Amino acid sequence: MLTEQEKVRIQAIIRKRQYGITLSQMKQFFKKHQHAREIGDKKTMEKIECGLLISGQYDKLSEVIKNW
């Protein structure tokens, strides 16, 4: 387990180097993937895939986002 200080340090490095995505960006990808699934746009879905999205567990992903 990481200490709180280690977590803060890692997050600062990530922000400084512009790695990762913001919570707002994640929410946008989440909505795009859900819409793509609804209309059968597999190409868009493939661009955005992660474990929870692949299986269509949108409710669980929103919980992950809430607790982030």
mmCIF file of the N, C-alpha and C atoms, coordinates in Angstrom:
data_MODEL
# 
_entry.id   MODEL 
# 
loop_
_atom_site.group_PDB 
_atom_site.id 
_atom_site.type_symbol 
_atom_site.label_atom_id 
_atom_site.label_alt_id 
_atom_site.label_comp_id 
_atom_site.label_asym_id 
_atom_site.label_entity_id 
_atom_site.label_seq_id 
_atom_site.pdbx_PDB_ins_code 
_atom_site.Cartn_x 
_atom_site.Cartn_y 
_atom_site.Cartn_z 
_atom_site.occupancy 
_atom_site.B_iso_or_equiv 
_atom_site.pdbx_formal_charge 
_atom_site.auth_seq_id 
_atom_site.auth_comp_id 
_atom_site.auth_asym_id 
_atom_site.auth_atom_id 
_atom_site.pdbx_PDB_model_num 
ATOM 1   N N  . MET A 1 1  ? 0.840   -1.184 0.000   1.00 0.00 ? 1  MET A N  1 
ATOM 2   C CA . MET A 1 1  ? 0.000   0.000  0.000   1.00 0.00 ? 1  MET A CA 1 
ATOM 3   C C  . MET A 1 1  ? 0.884   1.247  0.000   1.00 0.00 ? 1  MET A C  1 
ATOM 4   N N  . LEU A 1 2  ? 0.457   2.217  -0.774  1.00 0.00 ? 2  LEU A N  1 
ATOM 5   C CA . LEU A 1 2  ? 1.175   3.485  -0.830  1.00 0.00 ? 2  LEU A CA 1 
ATOM 6   C C  . LEU A 1 2  ? 0.741   4.395  0.315   1.00 0.00 ? 2  LEU A C  1 
ATOM 7   N N  . THR A 1 3  ? 1.681   5.165  0.816   1.00 0.00 ? 3  THR A N  1 
ATOM 8   C CA . THR A 1 3  ? 1.321   6.164  1.819   1.00 0.00 ? 3  THR A CA 1 
ATOM 9   C C  . THR A 1 3  ? 0.648   7.328  1.113   1.00 0.00 ? 3  THR A C  1 
ATOM 10  N N  . GLU A 1 4  ? -0.017  8.167  1.877   1.00 0.00 ? 4  GLU A N  1 
ATOM 11  C CA . GLU A 1 4  ? -0.686  9.331  1.295   1.00 0.00 ? 4  GLU A CA 1 
ATOM 12  C C  . GLU A 1 4  ? 0.336   10.251 0.627   1.00 0.00 ? 4  GLU A C  1 
ATOM 13  N N  . GLN A 1 5  ? 1.491   10.392 1.243   1.00 0.00 ? 5  GLN A N  1 
ATOM 14  C CA . GLN A 1 5  ? 2.546   11.234 0.679   1.00 0.00 ? 5  GLN A CA 1 
ATOM 15  C C  . GLN A 1 5  ? 3.026   10.689 -0.672  1.00 0.00 ? 5  GLN A C  1 
ATOM 16  N N  . GLU A 1 6  ? 3.163   9.381  -0.778  1.00 0.00 ? 6  GLU A N  1 
ATOM 17  C CA . GLU A 1 6  ? 3.571   8.763  -2.048  1.00 0.00 ? 6  GLU A CA 1 
ATOM 18  C C  . GLU A 1 6  ? 2.512   8.982  -3.129  1.00 0.00 ? 6  GLU A C  1 
ATOM 19  N N  . LYS A 1 7  ? 1.238   8.854  -2.753  1.00 0.00 ? 7  LYS A N  1 
ATOM 20  C CA . LYS A 1 7  ? 0.155   9.077  -3.714  1.00 0.00 ? 7  LYS A CA 1 
ATOM 21  C C  . LYS A 1 7  ? 0.170   10.510 -4.242  1.00 0.00 ? 7  LYS A C  1 
ATOM 22  N N  . VAL A 1 8  ? 0.357   11.470 -3.341  1.00 0.00 ? 8  VAL A N  1 
ATOM 23  C CA . VAL A 1 8  ? 0.400   12.875 -3.734  1.00 0.00 ? 8  VAL A CA 1 
ATOM 24  C C  . VAL A 1 8  ? 1.580   13.114 -4.671  1.00 0.00 ? 8  VAL A C  1 
ATOM 25  N N  . ARG A 1 9  ? 2.728   12.525 -4.349  1.00 0.00 ? 9  ARG A N  1 
ATOM 26  C CA . ARG A 1 9  ? 3.929   12.684 -5.186  1.00 0.00 ? 9  ARG A CA 1 
ATOM 27  C C  . ARG A 1 9  ? 3.702   12.105 -6.587  1.00 0.00 ? 9  ARG A C  1 
ATOM 28  N N  . ILE A 1 10 ? 3.110   10.933 -6.658  1.00 0.00 ? 10 ILE A N  1 
ATOM 29  C CA . ILE A 1 10 ? 2.829   10.293 -7.947  1.00 0.00 ? 10 ILE A CA 1 
ATOM 30  C C  . ILE A 1 10 ? 1.857   11.139 -8.761  1.00 0.00 ? 10 ILE A C  1 
ATOM 31  N N  . GLN A 1 11 ? 0.806   11.629 -8.125  1.00 0.00 ? 11 GLN A N  1 
ATOM 32  C CA . GLN A 1 11 ? -0.168  12.457 -8.838  1.00 0.00 ? 11 GLN A CA 1 
ATOM 33  C C  . GLN A 1 11 ? 0.462   13.749 -9.352  1.00 0.00 ? 11 GLN A C  1 
ATOM 34  N N  . ALA A 1 12 ? 1.376   14.324 -8.573  1.00 0.00 ? 12 ALA A N  1 
ATOM 35  C CA . ALA A 1 12 ? 2.059   15.544 -9.011  1.00 0.00 ? 12 ALA A CA 1 
ATOM 36  C C  . ALA A 1 12 ? 2.916   15.269 -10.243 1.00 0.00 ? 12 ALA A C  1 
ATOM 37  N N  . ILE A 1 13 ? 3.597   14.139 -10.254 1.00 0.00 ? 13 ILE A N  1 
ATOM 38  C CA . ILE A 1 13 ? 4.424   13.758 -11.407 1.00 0.00 ? 13 ILE A CA 1 
ATOM 39  C C  . ILE A 1 13 ? 3.548   13.538 -12.633 1.00 0.00 ? 13 ILE A C  1 
ATOM 40  N N  . ILE A 1 14 ? 2.436   12.863 -12.449 1.00 0.00 ? 14 ILE A N  1 
ATOM 41  C CA . ILE A 1 14 ? 1.508   12.591 -13.555 1.00 0.00 ? 14 ILE A CA 1 
ATOM 42  C C  . ILE A 1 14 ? 1.007   13.906 -14.146 1.00 0.00 ? 14 ILE A C  1 
ATOM 43  N N  . ARG A 1 15 ? 0.602   14.847 -13.284 1.00 0.00 ? 15 ARG A N  1 
ATOM 44  C CA . ARG A 1 15 ? 0.117   16.145 -13.772 1.00 0.00 ? 15 ARG A CA 1 
ATOM 45  C C  . ARG A 1 15 ? 1.227   16.906 -14.491 1.00 0.00 ? 15 ARG A C  1 
ATOM 46  N N  . LYS A 1 16 ? 2.424   16.903 -13.910 1.00 0.00 ? 16 LYS A N  1 
ATOM 47  C CA . LYS A 1 16 ? 3.542   17.631 -14.492 1.00 0.00 ? 16 LYS A CA 1 
ATOM 48  C C  . LYS A 1 16 ? 3.885   17.102 -15.883 1.00 0.00 ? 16 LYS A C  1 
ATOM 49  N N  . ARG A 1 17 ? 3.877   15.810 -16.038 1.00 0.00 ? 17 ARG A N  1 
ATOM 50  C CA . ARG A 1 17 ? 4.245   15.186 -17.315 1.00 0.00 ? 17 ARG A CA 1 
ATOM 51  C C  . ARG A 1 17 ? 3.055   15.008 -18.239 1.00 0.00 ? 17 ARG A C  1 
ATOM 52  N N  . GLN A 1 18 ? 1.877   15.403 -17.767 1.00 0.00 ? 18 GLN A N  1 
ATOM 53  C CA . GLN A 1 18 ? 0.635   15.322 -18.526 1.00 0.00 ? 18 GLN A CA 1 
ATOM 54  C C  . GLN A 1 18 ? 0.302   13.896 -18.959 1.00 0.00 ? 18 GLN A C  1 
ATOM 55  N N  . TYR A 1 19 ? 0.541   12.937 -18.061 1.00 0.00 ? 19 TYR A N  1 
ATOM 56  C CA . TYR A 1 19 ? 0.141   11.552 -18.304 1.00 0.00 ? 19 TYR A CA 1 
ATOM 57  C C  . TYR A 1 19 ? -1.286  11.377 -17.803 1.00 0.00 ? 19 TYR A C  1 
ATOM 58  N N  . GLY A 1 20 ? -1.942  10.390 -18.340 1.00 0.00 ? 20 GLY A N  1 
ATOM 59  C CA . GLY A 1 20 ? -3.270  10.069 -17.866 1.00 0.00 ? 20 GLY A CA 1 
ATOM 60  C C  . GLY A 1 20 ? -4.335  11.017 -18.402 1.00 0.00 ? 20 GLY A C  1 
ATOM 61  N N  . ILE A 1 21 ? -5.523  10.894 -17.827 1.00 0.00 ? 21 ILE A N  1 
ATOM 62  C CA . ILE A 1 21 ? -6.642  11.729 -18.249 1.00 0.00 ? 21 ILE A CA 1 
ATOM 63  C C  . ILE A 1 21 ? -7.325  12.289 -17.010 1.00 0.00 ? 21 ILE A C  1 
ATOM 64  N N  . THR A 1 22 ? -8.038  13.370 -17.198 1.00 0.00 ? 22 THR A N  1 
ATOM 65  C CA . THR A 1 22 ? -8.770  13.981 -16.095 1.00 0.00 ? 22 THR A CA 1 
ATOM 66  C C  . THR A 1 22 ? -10.087 13.232 -15.877 1.00 0.00 ? 22 THR A C  1 
ATOM 67  N N  . LEU A 1 23 ? -10.709 13.511 -14.762 1.00 0.00 ? 23 LEU A N  1 
ATOM 68  C CA . LEU A 1 23 ? -12.007 12.904 -14.473 1.00 0.00 ? 23 LEU A CA 1 
ATOM 69  C C  . LEU A 1 23 ? -13.030 13.336 -15.523 1.00 0.00 ? 23 LEU A C  1 
ATOM 70  N N  . SER A 1 24 ? -12.960 14.584 -15.926 1.00 0.00 ? 24 SER A N  1 
ATOM 71  C CA . SER A 1 24 ? -13.875 15.085 -16.952 1.00 0.00 ? 24 SER A CA 1 
ATOM 72  C C  . SER A 1 24 ? -13.688 14.339 -18.272 1.00 0.00 ? 24 SER A C  1 
ATOM 73  N N  . GLN A 1 25 ? -12.428 14.109 -18.660 1.00 0.00 ? 25 GLN A N  1 
ATOM 74  C CA . GLN A 1 25 ? -12.159 13.371 -19.890 1.00 0.00 ? 25 GLN A CA 1 
ATOM 75  C C  . GLN A 1 25 ? -12.662 11.937 -19.782 1.00 0.00 ? 25 GLN A C  1 
ATOM 76  N N  . MET A 1 26 ? -12.478 11.321 -18.607 1.00 0.00 ? 26 MET A N  1 
ATOM 77  C CA . MET A 1 26 ? -12.935 9.944  -18.425 1.00 0.00 ? 26 MET A CA 1 
ATOM 78  C C  . MET A 1 26 ? -14.452 9.867  -18.586 1.00 0.00 ? 26 MET A C  1 
ATOM 79  N N  . LYS A 1 27 ? -15.157 10.829 -18.028 1.00 0.00 ? 27 LYS A N  1 
ATOM 80  C CA . LYS A 1 27 ? -16.614 10.842 -18.144 1.00 0.00 ? 27 LYS A CA 1 
ATOM 81  C C  . LYS A 1 27 ? -17.046 10.978 -19.602 1.00 0.00 ? 27 LYS A C  1 
ATOM 82  N N  . GLN A 1 28 ? -16.325 11.810 -20.369 1.00 0.00 ? 28 GLN A N  1 
ATOM 83  C CA . GLN A 1 28 ? -16.645 11.965 -21.785 1.00 0.00 ? 28 GLN A CA 1 
ATOM 84  C C  . GLN A 1 28 ? -16.433 10.656 -22.538 1.00 0.00 ? 28 GLN A C  1 
ATOM 85  N N  . PHE A 1 29 ? -15.320 9.968  -22.269 1.00 0.00 ? 29 PHE A N  1 
ATOM 86  C CA . PHE A 1 29 ? -15.061 8.675  -22.911 1.00 0.00 ? 29 PHE A CA 1 
ATOM 87  C C  . PHE A 1 29 ? -16.133 7.656  -22.530 1.00 0.00 ? 29 PHE A C  1 
ATOM 88  N N  . PHE A 1 30 ? -16.538 7.672  -21.276 1.00 0.00 ? 30 PHE A N  1 
ATOM 89  C CA . PHE A 1 30 ? -17.568 6.777  -20.772 1.00 0.00 ? 30 PHE A CA 1 
ATOM 90  C C  . PHE A 1 30 ? -18.867 6.974  -21.561 1.00 0.00 ? 30 PHE A C  1 
ATOM 91  N N  . LYS A 1 31 ? -19.276 8.230  -21.745 1.00 0.00 ? 31 LYS A N  1 
ATOM 92  C CA . LYS A 1 31 ? -20.509 8.531  -22.481 1.00 0.00 ? 31 LYS A CA 1 
ATOM 93  C C  . LYS A 1 31 ? -20.389 8.156  -23.959 1.00 0.00 ? 31 LYS A C  1 
ATOM 94  N N  . LYS A 1 32 ? -19.220 8.437  -24.551 1.00 0.00 ? 32 LYS A N  1 
ATOM 95  C CA . LYS A 1 32 ? -19.007 8.088  -25.963 1.00 0.00 ? 32 LYS A CA 1 
ATOM 96  C C  . LYS A 1 32 ? -19.073 6.585  -26.166 1.00 0.00 ? 32 LYS A C  1 
ATOM 97  N N  . HIS A 1 33 ? -18.466 5.821  -25.249 1.00 0.00 ? 33 HIS A N  1 
ATOM 98  C CA . HIS A 1 33 ? -18.464 4.359  -25.368 1.00 0.00 ? 33 HIS A CA 1 
ATOM 99  C C  . HIS A 1 33 ? -19.883 3.822  -25.229 1.00 0.00 ? 33 HIS A C  1 
ATOM 100 N N  . GLN A 1 34 ? -20.616 4.353  -24.254 1.00 0.00 ? 34 GLN A N  1 
ATOM 101 C CA . GLN A 1 34 ? -21.988 3.892  -24.044 1.00 0.00 ? 34 GLN A CA 1 
ATOM 102 C C  . GLN A 1 34 ? -22.845 4.177  -25.275 1.00 0.00 ? 34 GLN A C  1 
ATOM 103 N N  . HIS A 1 35 ? -22.707 5.356  -25.851 1.00 0.00 ? 35 HIS A N  1 
ATOM 104 C CA . HIS A 1 35 ? -23.458 5.703  -27.059 1.00 0.00 ? 35 HIS A CA 1 
ATOM 105 C C  . HIS A 1 35 ? -23.052 4.793  -28.228 1.00 0.00 ? 35 HIS A C  1 
ATOM 106 N N  . ALA A 1 36 ? -21.741 4.557  -28.371 1.00 0.00 ? 36 ALA A N  1 
ATOM 107 C CA . ALA A 1 36 ? -21.251 3.696  -29.449 1.00 0.00 ? 36 ALA A CA 1 
ATOM 108 C C  . ALA A 1 36 ? -21.839 2.289  -29.320 1.00 0.00 ? 36 ALA A C  1 
ATOM 109 N N  . ARG A 1 37 ? -21.940 1.779  -28.100 1.00 0.00 ? 37 ARG A N  1 
ATOM 110 C CA . ARG A 1 37 ? -22.532 0.449  -27.884 1.00 0.00 ? 37 ARG A CA 1 
ATOM 111 C C  . ARG A 1 37 ? -23.995 0.452  -28.306 1.00 0.00 ? 37 ARG A C  1 
ATOM 112 N N  . GLU A 1 38 ? -24.702 1.526  -27.957 1.00 0.00 ? 38 GLU A N  1 
ATOM 113 C CA . GLU A 1 38 ? -26.128 1.627  -28.280 1.00 0.00 ? 38 GLU A CA 1 
ATOM 114 C C  . GLU A 1 38 ? -26.371 1.622  -29.787 1.00 0.00 ? 38 GLU A C  1 
ATOM 115 N N  . ILE A 1 39 ? -25.478 2.259  -30.544 1.00 0.00 ? 39 ILE A N  1 
ATOM 116 C CA . ILE A 1 39 ? -25.682 2.336  -31.995 1.00 0.00 ? 39 ILE A CA 1 
ATOM 117 C C  . ILE A 1 39 ? -24.874 1.286  -32.764 1.00 0.00 ? 39 ILE A C  1 
ATOM 118 N N  . GLY A 1 40 ? -24.105 0.467  -32.041 1.00 0.00 ? 40 GLY A N  1 
ATOM 119 C CA . GLY A 1 40 ? -23.348 -0.604 -32.688 1.00 0.00 ? 40 GLY A CA 1 
ATOM 120 C C  . GLY A 1 40 ? -22.069 -0.150 -33.371 1.00 0.00 ? 40 GLY A C  1 
ATOM 121 N N  . ASP A 1 41 ? -21.494 0.946  -32.913 1.00 0.00 ? 41 ASP A N  1 
ATOM 122 C CA . ASP A 1 41 ? -20.262 1.487  -33.495 1.00 0.00 ? 41 ASP A CA 1 
ATOM 123 C C  . ASP A 1 41 ? -19.044 0.811  -32.847 1.00 0.00 ? 41 ASP A C  1 
ATOM 124 N N  . LYS A 1 42 ? -18.679 -0.340 -33.372 1.00 0.00 ? 42 LYS A N  1 
ATOM 125 C CA . LYS A 1 42 ? -17.592 -1.121 -32.779 1.00 0.00 ? 42 LYS A CA 1 
ATOM 126 C C  . LYS A 1 42 ? -16.232 -0.438 -32.894 1.00 0.00 ? 42 LYS A C  1 
ATOM 127 N N  . LYS A 1 43 ? -16.035 0.314  -33.956 1.00 0.00 ? 43 LYS A N  1 
ATOM 128 C CA . LYS A 1 43 ? -14.757 0.996  -34.149 1.00 0.00 ? 43 LYS A CA 1 
ATOM 129 C C  . LYS A 1 43 ? -14.500 1.988  -33.010 1.00 0.00 ? 43 LYS A C  1 
ATOM 130 N N  . THR A 1 44 ? -15.508 2.789  -32.678 1.00 0.00 ? 44 THR A N  1 
ATOM 131 C CA . THR A 1 44 ? -15.371 3.751  -31.580 1.00 0.00 ? 44 THR A CA 1 
ATOM 132 C C  . THR A 1 44 ? -15.192 3.022  -30.255 1.00 0.00 ? 44 THR A C  1 
ATOM 133 N N  . MET A 1 45 ? -15.932 1.948  -30.049 1.00 0.00 ? 45 MET A N  1 
ATOM 134 C CA . MET A 1 45 ? -15.810 1.183  -28.808 1.00 0.00 ? 45 MET A CA 1 
ATOM 135 C C  . MET A 1 45 ? -14.392 0.651  -28.635 1.00 0.00 ? 45 MET A C  1 
ATOM 136 N N  . GLU A 1 46 ? -13.790 0.167  -29.704 1.00 0.00 ? 46 GLU A N  1 
ATOM 137 C CA . GLU A 1 46 ? -12.438 -0.368 -29.629 1.00 0.00 ? 46 GLU A CA 1 
ATOM 138 C C  . GLU A 1 46 ? -11.425 0.699  -29.245 1.00 0.00 ? 46 GLU A C  1 
ATOM 139 N N  . LYS A 1 47 ? -11.677 1.926  -29.640 1.00 0.00 ? 47 LYS A N  1 
ATOM 140 C CA . LYS A 1 47 ? -10.755 3.012  -29.322 1.00 0.00 ? 47 LYS A CA 1 
ATOM 141 C C  . LYS A 1 47 ? -10.771 3.366  -27.835 1.00 0.00 ? 47 LYS A C  1 
ATOM 142 N N  . ILE A 1 48 ? -11.859 3.064  -27.155 1.00 0.00 ? 48 ILE A N  1 
ATOM 143 C CA . ILE A 1 48 ? -12.061 3.516  -25.782 1.00 0.00 ? 48 ILE A CA 1 
ATOM 144 C C  . ILE A 1 48 ? -12.049 2.354  -24.772 1.00 0.00 ? 48 ILE A C  1 
ATOM 145 N N  . GLU A 1 49 ? -11.739 1.170  -25.161 1.00 0.00 ? 49 GLU A N  1 
ATOM 146 C CA . GLU A 1 49 ? -11.963 0.016  -24.307 1.00 0.00 ? 49 GLU A CA 1 
ATOM 147 C C  . GLU A 1 49 ? -11.137 -0.010 -23.023 1.00 0.00 ? 49 GLU A C  1 
ATOM 148 N N  . CYS A 1 50 ? -11.786 -0.487 -22.005 1.00 0.00 ? 50 CYS A N  1 
ATOM 149 C CA . CYS A 1 50 ? -11.174 -0.900 -20.751 1.00 0.00 ? 50 CYS A CA 1 
ATOM 150 C C  . CYS A 1 50 ? -12.045 -2.034 -20.230 1.00 0.00 ? 50 CYS A C  1 
ATOM 151 N N  . GLY A 1 51 ? -11.611 -2.731 -19.223 1.00 0.00 ? 51 GLY A N  1 
ATOM 152 C CA . GLY A 1 51 ? -12.301 -3.926 -18.752 1.00 0.00 ? 51 GLY A CA 1 
ATOM 153 C C  . GLY A 1 51 ? -13.785 -3.756 -18.469 1.00 0.00 ? 51 GLY A C  1 
ATOM 154 N N  . LEU A 1 52 ? -14.154 -2.722 -17.735 1.00 0.00 ? 52 LEU A N  1 
ATOM 155 C CA . LEU A 1 52 ? -15.555 -2.531 -17.384 1.00 0.00 ? 52 LEU A CA 1 
ATOM 156 C C  . LEU A 1 52 ? -16.396 -2.114 -18.584 1.00 0.00 ? 52 LEU A C  1 
ATOM 157 N N  . LEU A 1 53 ? -15.803 -1.339 -19.495 1.00 0.00 ? 53 LEU A N  1 
ATOM 158 C CA . LEU A 1 53 ? -16.559 -0.911 -20.670 1.00 0.00 ? 53 LEU A CA 1 
ATOM 159 C C  . LEU A 1 53 ? -16.781 -2.060 -21.634 1.00 0.00 ? 53 LEU A C  1 
ATOM 160 N N  . ILE A 1 54 ? -15.768 -2.911 -21.800 1.00 0.00 ? 54 ILE A N  1 
ATOM 161 C CA . ILE A 1 54 ? -15.889 -4.042 -22.717 1.00 0.00 ? 54 ILE A CA 1 
ATOM 162 C C  . ILE A 1 54 ? -17.078 -4.917 -22.344 1.00 0.00 ? 54 ILE A C  1 
ATOM 163 N N  . SER A 1 55 ? -17.253 -5.135 -21.031 1.00 0.00 ? 55 SER A N  1 
ATOM 164 C CA . SER A 1 55 ? -18.337 -6.006 -20.586 1.00 0.00 ? 55 SER A CA 1 
ATOM 165 C C  . SER A 1 55 ? -19.659 -5.267 -20.406 1.00 0.00 ? 55 SER A C  1 
ATOM 166 N N  . GLY A 1 56 ? -19.648 -3.940 -20.671 1.00 0.00 ? 56 GLY A N  1 
ATOM 167 C CA . GLY A 1 56 ? -20.886 -3.178 -20.570 1.00 0.00 ? 56 GLY A CA 1 
ATOM 168 C C  . GLY A 1 56 ? -21.301 -2.850 -19.150 1.00 0.00 ? 56 GLY A C  1 
ATOM 169 N N  . GLN A 1 57 ? -20.370 -2.905 -18.204 1.00 0.00 ? 57 GLN A N  1 
ATOM 170 C CA . GLN A 1 57 ? -20.691 -2.640 -16.801 1.00 0.00 ? 57 GLN A CA 1 
ATOM 171 C C  . GLN A 1 57 ? -20.603 -1.143 -16.499 1.00 0.00 ? 57 GLN A C  1 
ATOM 172 N N  . TYR A 1 58 ? -21.435 -0.375 -17.155 1.00 0.00 ? 58 TYR A N  1 
ATOM 173 C CA . TYR A 1 58 ? -21.402 1.074  -17.012 1.00 0.00 ? 58 TYR A CA 1 
ATOM 174 C C  . TYR A 1 58 ? -21.724 1.506  -15.588 1.00 0.00 ? 58 TYR A C  1 
ATOM 175 N N  . ASP A 1 59 ? -22.624 0.799  -14.931 1.00 0.00 ? 59 ASP A N  1 
ATOM 176 C CA . ASP A 1 59 ? -22.979 1.162  -13.557 1.00 0.00 ? 59 ASP A CA 1 
ATOM 177 C C  . ASP A 1 59 ? -21.774 1.027  -12.623 1.00 0.00 ? 59 ASP A C  1 
ATOM 178 N N  . LYS A 1 60 ? -20.963 -0.001 -12.816 1.00 0.00 ? 60 LYS A N  1 
ATOM 179 C CA . LYS A 1 60 ? -19.783 -0.189 -11.966 1.00 0.00 ? 60 LYS A CA 1 
ATOM 180 C C  . LYS A 1 60 ? -18.714 0.852  -12.271 1.00 0.00 ? 60 LYS A C  1 
ATOM 181 N N  . LEU A 1 61 ? -18.575 1.224  -13.526 1.00 0.00 ? 61 LEU A N  1 
ATOM 182 C CA . LEU A 1 61 ? -17.576 2.223  -13.885 1.00 0.00 ? 61 LEU A CA 1 
ATOM 183 C C  . LEU A 1 61 ? -17.944 3.572  -13.279 1.00 0.00 ? 61 LEU A C  1 
ATOM 184 N N  . SER A 1 62 ? -19.218 3.894  -13.265 1.00 0.00 ? 62 SER A N  1 
ATOM 185 C CA . SER A 1 62 ? -19.611 5.165  -12.654 1.00 0.00 ? 62 SER A CA 1 
ATOM 186 C C  . SER A 1 62 ? -19.304 5.170  -11.165 1.00 0.00 ? 62 SER A C  1 
ATOM 187 N N  . GLU A 1 63 ? -19.380 4.010  -10.502 1.00 0.00 ? 63 GLU A N  1 
ATOM 188 C CA . GLU A 1 63 ? -18.993 3.906  -9.095  1.00 0.00 ? 63 GLU A CA 1 
ATOM 189 C C  . GLU A 1 63 ? -17.494 4.148  -8.931  1.00 0.00 ? 63 GLU A C  1 
ATOM 190 N N  . VAL A 1 64 ? -16.692 3.605  -9.839  1.00 0.00 ? 64 VAL A N  1 
ATOM 191 C CA . VAL A 1 64 ? -15.252 3.817  -9.805  1.00 0.00 ? 64 VAL A CA 1 
ATOM 192 C C  . VAL A 1 64 ? -14.952 5.302  -9.959  1.00 0.00 ? 64 VAL A C  1 
ATOM 193 N N  . ILE A 1 65 ? -15.634 5.950  -10.881 1.00 0.00 ? 65 ILE A N  1 
ATOM 194 C CA . ILE A 1 65 ? -15.438 7.379  -11.100 1.00 0.00 ? 65 ILE A CA 1 
ATOM 195 C C  . ILE A 1 65 ? -15.838 8.177  -9.858  1.00 0.00 ? 65 ILE A C  1 
ATOM 196 N N  . LYS A 1 66 ? -16.978 7.825  -9.255  1.00 0.00 ? 66 LYS A N  1 
ATOM 197 C CA . LYS A 1 66 ? -17.450 8.525  -8.064  1.00 0.00 ? 66 LYS A CA 1 
ATOM 198 C C  . LYS A 1 66 ? -16.427 8.465  -6.935  1.00 0.00 ? 66 LYS A C  1 
ATOM 199 N N  . ASN A 1 67 ? -15.790 7.321  -6.787  1.00 0.00 ? 67 ASN A N  1 
ATOM 200 C CA . ASN A 1 67 ? -14.845 7.109  -5.686  1.00 0.00 ? 67 ASN A CA 1 
ATOM 201 C C  . ASN A 1 67 ? -13.423 7.528  -6.018  1.00 0.00 ? 67 ASN A C  1 
ATOM 202 N N  . TRP A 1 68 ? -13.214 8.043  -7.203  1.00 0.00 ? 68 TRP A N  1 
ATOM 203 C CA . TRP A 1 68 ? -11.873 8.404  -7.659  1.00 0.00 ? 68 TRP A CA 1 
ATOM 204 C C  . TRP A 1 68 ? -11.365 9.626  -6.953  1.00 0.00 ? 68 TRP A C  1 
# 
